[in-house]
Amino acid sequence: MDWIDEYTDRFGALPAVWFADASGKIDTEILSGYERTGTVVANWDCSPVPSGGDGDDEVATPTRTATARRS
């Protein structure tokens, strides 16, 4: 997530909306961690193919994590 440093240099800290899920609910735990440390931790499903009907097609299963720290 190399873009975070450039984003914060241009626009300041990431707004809360960056920490929202698909329904718009803010993950306050992750947002709070970002506000305290400047570190963003993100998880996403790396699979290009839907999982096939086990009910999680709309919610990504965290399979890869990236951490970025704002400068």
C-alpha positions as CSV (number, residue, x, y, z in Angstrom):
1,M,0.0,0.0,0.0
2,D,2.7,2.4,-1.2
3,W,0.2,5.1,-2.0
4,I,-0.6,6.0,1.7
5,D,2.4,8.1,2.2
6,E,1.7,10.1,-0.9
7,Y,-2.0,10.5,0.0
8,T,-1.2,11.8,3.5
9,D,1.4,14.2,2.1
10,R,-1.2,15.6,-0.3
11,F,-4.4,15.4,1.7
12,G,-3.6,14.6,5.3
13,A,-4.7,11.7,7.4
14,L,-7.0,9.1,5.8
15,P,-10.7,9.9,6.7
16,A,-12.9,7.4,8.5
17,V,-14.6,6.4,5.3
18,W,-11.4,4.5,4.3
19,F,-12.1,2.2,7.2
20,A,-15.7,1.3,6.3
21,D,-17.0,-2.0,5.2
22,A,-19.3,-2.6,2.2
23,S,-22.4,-1.5,4.3
24,G,-20.7,1.7,5.4
25,K,-20.0,0.6,9.0
26,I,-16.7,2.1,10.2
27,D,-14.3,-0.4,11.8
28,T,-13.6,1.8,14.8
29,E,-10.9,-0.5,16.2
30,I,-8.8,-0.3,13.0
31,L,-9.5,3.4,12.6
32,S,-8.4,4.0,16.2
33,G,-5.2,2.1,15.6
34,Y,-4.5,4.2,12.6
35,E,-5.1,7.4,14.5
36,R,-2.7,6.3,17.3
37,T,0.1,4.8,15.2
38,G,-0.3,6.0,11.6
39,T,-0.3,2.3,10.5
40,V,-2.9,0.9,8.2
41,V,-3.5,-2.8,8.1
42,A,-5.7,-4.1,5.3
43,N,-7.0,-7.6,4.5
44,W,-8.5,-8.8,1.2
45,D,-9.5,-11.9,-0.7
46,C,-6.8,-12.5,-3.3
47,S,-9.0,-15.0,-5.3
48,P,-10.2,-13.9,-8.7
49,V,-13.0,-16.4,-8.6
50,P,-16.1,-16.3,-6.3
51,S,-15.9,-18.9,-3.6
52,G,-18.9,-20.8,-5.0
53,G,-22.0,-20.5,-2.9
54,D,-20.8,-20.9,0.6
55,G,-22.3,-17.6,1.6
56,D,-19.2,-15.5,1.7
57,D,-19.1,-14.2,-1.9
58,E,-20.0,-10.7,-0.7
59,V,-17.5,-10.6,2.3
60,A,-13.8,-11.1,1.5
61,T,-12.0,-13.7,3.5
62,P,-8.7,-12.2,4.7
63,T,-6.0,-14.1,2.9
64,R,-3.4,-11.4,2.4
65,T,-2.4,-8.5,4.7
66,A,-0.5,-5.4,4.0
67,T,0.7,-2.8,6.4
68,A,1.6,0.7,5.6
69,R,2.8,3.5,7.9
70,R,2.2,7.1,7.1
71,S,5.2,9.4,7.3
